């Protein structure tokens, strides 16, 4: 009997199911990785928008006379 069959018999219904990160939190490791991937991507988009807004207000705006910068 192979290791896989022994593991399948030992785990029963839990065989092949992914484990949760913590026992009391119903989030699997794959779900956590997916969340981290998208939250990182969204954060970089936000940083880019913040930089673009800052450049517009601080540099481009005064060039068109929108705001007085002393």
Backbone as a chain_set.jsonl record, in Angstrom:
{"seq": "XXXXXXXXXXXXXXXXXXXXXXXXXXXXXXXXXXXXXXXXXXXXXXXXXXXXXXXXXXXXXXXXXXXXXX", "coords": {"N": [[0.846, -1.174, 0.0], [0.556, 2.197, -0.834], [1.894, 5.409, 0.205], [0.089, 7.475, -0.27], [-2.432, 6.189, -0.253], [-2.511, 5.307, 2.401], [-2.515, 7.761, 3.728], [-4.944, 8.763, 2.789], [-6.774, 6.991, 3.93], [-6.304, 7.534, 6.631], [-7.017, 10.25, 6.918], [-9.644, 10.361, 6.036], [-12.675, 11.939, 5.359], [-11.505, 14.431, 5.215], [-9.465, 14.293, 3.413], [-7.667, 15.614, 0.745], [-8.741, 18.12, 0.998], [-8.149, 21.554, 1.491], [-6.207, 23.066, 4.092], [-7.149, 25.353, 6.707], [-5.937, 28.679, 7.466], [-5.824, 29.442, 10.165], [-7.33, 27.613, 12.841], [-9.77, 28.741, 13.769], [-10.483, 30.581, 11.867], [-12.155, 30.707, 8.884], [-10.584, 30.644, 6.376], [-8.783, 29.661, 3.61], [-5.422, 28.741, 2.589], [-4.994, 29.28, -0.11], [-6.996, 31.153, -0.656], [-6.104, 33.244, 0.967], [-3.685, 33.874, -0.281], [-4.635, 34.751, -2.754], [-6.068, 37.032, -1.926], [-3.935, 38.6, -0.937], [-2.473, 39.006, -3.28], [-4.237, 40.589, -4.871], [-4.781, 42.742, -3.141], [-2.263, 43.899, -2.92], [-1.812, 44.69, -5.566], [-3.904, 46.574, -5.9], [-3.122, 48.432, -3.992], [-0.737, 49.454, -5.128], [-1.808, 50.678, -7.368], [-3.291, 52.679, -6.116], [-1.184, 54.158, -4.955], [0.055, 55.092, -7.279], [-2.018, 56.703, -8.318], [-2.172, 58.603, -6.284], [0.366, 59.811, -6.537], [0.12, 60.873, -9.131], [-1.976, 62.694, -8.718], [-0.755, 64.422, -6.876], [1.348, 65.453, -8.42], [-0.155, 66.793, -10.348], [-1.522, 68.763, -8.828], [0.576, 70.105, -7.511], [2.563, 70.771, -9.435], [1.641, 70.975, -12.206], [-0.791, 72.353, -11.939], [-0.206, 75.027, -10.806], [1.129, 76.018, -13.033], [-0.881, 76.517, -14.865], [-2.172, 78.452, -13.535], [-3.999, 77.74, -11.563], [-3.703, 77.522, -8.766], [-2.171, 79.548, -6.299], [1.186, 79.393, -5.513], [3.414, 80.105, -3.114]], "CA": [[0.0, 0.0, 0.0], [1.355, 3.411, -0.955], [1.726, 6.475, 1.2], [-1.12, 8.218, -0.583], [-3.592, 5.426, 0.22], [-2.502, 5.344, 3.871], [-2.933, 9.101, 4.13], [-6.362, 8.886, 2.475], [-7.511, 6.247, 4.951], [-6.135, 8.192, 7.924], [-7.726, 11.522, 6.949], [-11.07, 10.16, 5.775], [-13.336, 12.965, 4.554], [-10.647, 15.612, 5.104], [-8.437, 14.052, 2.397], [-7.752, 16.445, -0.451], [-9.251, 19.452, 1.314], [-7.098, 22.466, 1.913], [-6.285, 23.471, 5.49], [-7.346, 26.775, 6.988], [-4.766, 29.346, 8.012], [-5.986, 29.228, 11.605], [-8.519, 26.772, 13.021], [-10.997, 29.498, 14.011], [-10.735, 31.472, 10.737], [-12.459, 29.841, 7.732], [-9.925, 31.116, 5.162], [-7.736, 28.718, 3.203], [-4.167, 29.365, 2.169], [-5.171, 29.775, -1.474], [-7.786, 32.374, -0.565], [-5.249, 34.272, 1.537], [-2.726, 34.27, -1.319], [-5.404, 35.521, -3.728], [-6.326, 38.336, -1.314], [-2.671, 39.331, -0.884], [-2.133, 39.392, -4.647], [-5.091, 41.683, -5.315], [-4.628, 43.922, -2.288], [-0.998, 44.523, -3.295], [-2.032, 45.342, -6.861], [-4.751, 47.746, -5.673], [-2.307, 49.402, -3.262], [0.162, 50.119, -6.076], [-2.642, 51.57, -8.182], [-3.569, 53.832, -5.264], [0.038, 54.953, -4.854], [0.207, 55.768, -8.569], [-3.017, 57.778, -8.395], [-1.758, 59.639, -5.343], [1.491, 60.525, -7.145], [-0.406, 61.657, -10.257], [-2.727, 63.817, -8.152], [0.206, 65.344, -6.278], [2.032, 66.152, -9.517], [-1.125, 67.706, -10.968], [-1.799, 69.896, -7.943], [1.789, 70.821, -7.115], [3.398, 71.232, -10.547], [0.886, 71.353, -13.404], [-1.809, 73.344, -11.554], [0.301, 76.407, -10.787], [1.488, 76.427, -14.394], [-2.096, 77.026, -15.503], [-2.718, 79.509, -12.683], [-5.098, 77.262, -10.737], [-3.428, 77.829, -7.37], [-0.972, 80.342, -6.025], [2.178, 78.74, -4.673], [4.399, 81.119, -2.736]], "C": [[0.891, 1.235, 0.0], [1.025, 4.436, 0.112], [0.437, 7.248, 0.974], [-2.371, 7.497, -0.066], [-3.657, 5.419, 1.74], [-2.99, 6.7, 4.371], [-4.431, 9.287, 3.899], [-7.204, 8.162, 3.517], [-7.434, 6.941, 6.307], [-6.957, 9.484, 8.013], [-9.223, 11.378, 6.714], [-11.637, 11.242, 4.873], [-12.481, 14.206, 4.358], [-9.587, 15.469, 4.012], [-8.683, 14.912, 1.167], [-8.29, 17.841, -0.208], [-8.116, 20.298, 1.86], [-7.308, 22.886, 3.366], [-6.518, 24.969, 5.598], [-6.058, 27.355, 7.552], [-4.724, 29.149, 9.525], [-7.269, 28.432, 11.806], [-9.829, 27.558, 13.17], [-11.318, 30.496, 12.903], [-10.967, 30.614, 9.487], [-11.889, 30.362, 6.405], [-8.786, 30.156, 4.838], [-6.492, 29.475, 2.75], [-4.271, 29.934, 0.758], [-5.961, 31.083, -1.481], [-6.95, 33.525, -0.01], [-4.246, 34.774, 0.498], [-3.416, 35.121, -2.384], [-5.668, 36.926, -3.202], [-5.057, 39.186, -1.292], [-2.272, 39.835, -2.27], [-2.928, 40.617, -5.077], [-4.951, 42.918, -4.448], [-3.313, 44.641, -2.589], [-1.145, 45.289, -4.604], [-2.845, 46.63, -6.69], [-3.979, 48.825, -4.927], [-1.378, 50.157, -4.199], [-0.611, 51.053, -6.997], [-2.963, 52.834, -7.399], [-2.362, 54.741, -5.11], [0.275, 55.731, -6.148], [-0.773, 56.919, -8.731], [-2.671, 58.932, -7.463], [-0.617, 60.466, -5.926], [1.011, 61.402, -8.307], [-1.186, 62.872, -9.765], [-1.781, 64.861, -7.583], [0.925, 66.145, -7.361], [1.099, 67.166, -10.169], [-1.323, 68.949, -10.112], [-0.554, 70.737, -7.709], [2.547, 71.433, -8.294], [2.572, 71.757, -11.721], [-0.119, 72.459, -13.083], [-1.301, 74.768, -11.515], [0.716, 76.918, -12.171], [0.305, 76.998, -15.157], [-2.764, 78.117, -14.681], [-3.879, 79.042, -11.829], [-4.924, 77.638, -9.278], [-2.172, 78.678, -7.268], [-0.056, 79.565, -5.11], [3.256, 79.76, -4.383], [5.732, 80.513, -2.473]], "O": [[1.865, 1.307, 0.749], [0.02, 4.339, 0.816], [-0.234, 7.633, 1.932], [-3.264, 8.13, 0.496], [-4.743, 5.516, 2.312], [-3.776, 6.78, 5.315], [-5.113, 9.9, 4.72], [-8.241, 8.674, 3.939], [-8.411, 6.931, 7.057], [-7.528, 9.781, 9.062], [-9.993, 12.225, 7.167], [-11.152, 11.449, 3.761], [-12.714, 14.966, 3.418], [-8.88, 16.432, 3.716], [-9.785, 14.929, 0.62], [-8.294, 18.666, -1.122], [-7.247, 19.819, 2.588], [-8.443, 23.044, 3.817], [-6.143, 25.745, 4.719], [-5.199, 26.627, 8.049], [-3.706, 28.739, 10.083], [-8.203, 28.565, 11.016], [-10.882, 27.087, 12.742], [-12.329, 31.194, 12.987], [-10.073, 29.875, 9.073], [-12.623, 30.506, 5.427], [-7.936, 29.873, 5.683], [-6.52, 30.69, 2.555], [-3.683, 30.977, 0.472], [-5.632, 32.008, -2.223], [-7.077, 34.66, -0.47], [-3.99, 35.976, 0.414], [-2.846, 36.101, -2.862], [-5.514, 37.904, -3.935], [-5.109, 40.376, -1.601], [-1.792, 40.96, -2.412], [-2.357, 41.579, -5.592], [-4.998, 44.036, -4.961], [-3.256, 45.869, -2.521], [-0.654, 46.411, -4.73], [-2.506, 47.66, -7.273], [-4.161, 50.012, -5.199], [-1.241, 51.375, -4.081], [-0.108, 52.115, -7.364], [-2.915, 53.935, -7.947], [-2.499, 55.964, -5.13], [0.655, 56.901, -6.109], [-0.407, 57.986, -9.223], [-2.857, 60.098, -7.811], [-0.629, 61.692, -5.823], [1.449, 62.545, -8.445], [-1.069, 63.957, -10.333], [-1.984, 66.058, -7.786], [1.093, 67.359, -7.241], [1.518, 68.274, -10.504], [-1.294, 70.067, -10.625], [-0.632, 71.966, -7.712], [3.118, 72.515, -8.156], [2.794, 72.879, -12.176], [-0.283, 73.395, -13.865], [-1.903, 75.647, -12.133], [0.654, 78.118, -12.436], [0.477, 77.872, -16.007], [-3.801, 78.651, -15.076], [-4.684, 79.869, -11.401], [-5.887, 78.03, -8.618], [-1.237, 78.534, -8.056], [-0.475, 79.122, -4.041], [3.938, 80.229, -5.295], [6.679, 81.226, -2.142]]}, "num_chains": 1, "name": "protein.A"}
